[in-house]
Amino acid sequence: MAKTIRDMIEEKITKLRNVDALSPQEIAQESIELSSLWASVNMEIVDRKMAYNLKLKNLLEVHQTAPKAKIHAESSNEFRELLEVEAYSKSVQELIRSCKVSVKLAESELREAKY
């Protein structure tokens, strides 16, 4: 069975939890790989948003008013999946930022150690 993007990101998250055991180069490499995966997550957002919009359009035809259609659409699986992938995207973004800060800190420590 092929790994999903979520599985690959979870592996990175698990590896980065023990950040003290990783070198700055390893952290930078993980950040680069996470950035690549993040692009895929963002593409998934587009797909999920389209699925939600189609659901909303169909519900608008059924309920005839936008507020009613929106209430029903926001209780659908499509909306839940959209929220999940958006939250996941934000989490990956923060993880990438944390990796970058960690690498910068390590570089700074190395520079100070030389003097």
N, C-alpha and C positions, 0 to 999 in steps of 0.2 A: 504494500500500500504506500502510495506517495505521501510525503509529508506536506501538510498544509502550511501556508504562510504563518498562521498562528502557531503551529508546532515549532517552526524554525525560530520565530521570535521568542517563544517560551524557552527554548534552549539557550538563546542569548541572554535572556533575563536571568536564568538559573546560573549561567556562567558568570555574569556580572555581579551577582549577589556576593560572591567571594572576591571582590575587587582587589583586596590586599594581596592576593596570590597572583595577580596578573601584572605583567610589565606594562609600562606606558604604550609600548608598541602593540601589545596584544589588545589593550583597551581601544587604541586608535583603530585597529583592524576591526574589532567588534562594532565600533561606531560606523565605520564605512559600510559594513555588511547590514547593519540596522537601517542605515539610510536607504540602501537599495530595497530592503523589505518594506520600508515605510512608503516608498513610491507605490508598491503593490497594494498596500493597505489603502492608500488614497484613491487608487483606481477602484477598489472595492466600494469605497464610499460613493463614487459616481454610480456604480451599478445599483447599490442599495437605495440611493436617492431616487433613481429612475423607477425602481420597483415601487417605492412608496408613492411617488407622484402618480403612477398609473393606478394604484389602489385608491388614492384620493380622488382622481378623476372619475373612476367607476362609482365610487360612493357619492360623488356629487350628482351624478346622473340618477342615482337611486333616491337620494334624500332631498334633492332640489335646492338645498341651501348650503352655502359654504360652511357655516359654523357647525351644523349637524354632521356634514361629511367629514370635517376635520376632527371632530370628537370621535367618530367611529374609526377614522383612519389612524388616529393616535393610539387606539387600543388594539391595533392589528400587529401581527407578527412582522410585517414589513417595517413598521415604525420601530419596533423593538430592535430588529436587526440593524437598522440604520443607527440608532442610538449606540448600540454596542460597538459597531465599527468606528464610529466617530470618537468614542471614548478610548478605544484601543489606539487610534491614530494619535490622540493627544498623549497617551502614555508612552508610546514609542518616541514621540518627539521629545518628551522630557527625559527619557533615557538617553537619547542621543546628546542632548544638552549636558546631561550629567557626565557622560563620557568625555566630552570636550573639555569640561571644567577639570576633570580628573587629570587628563593629559597635560593641560596647561599648568596645573599645580605641580605635577611631577617634573615638567620641564623647568619650572621656576626653582624647584628644590635642587635639581641637578646643577643649574647655573650658580646657585648660591653655594653649593658644596665645592665648586671649583675655586672659590675665593677664600 
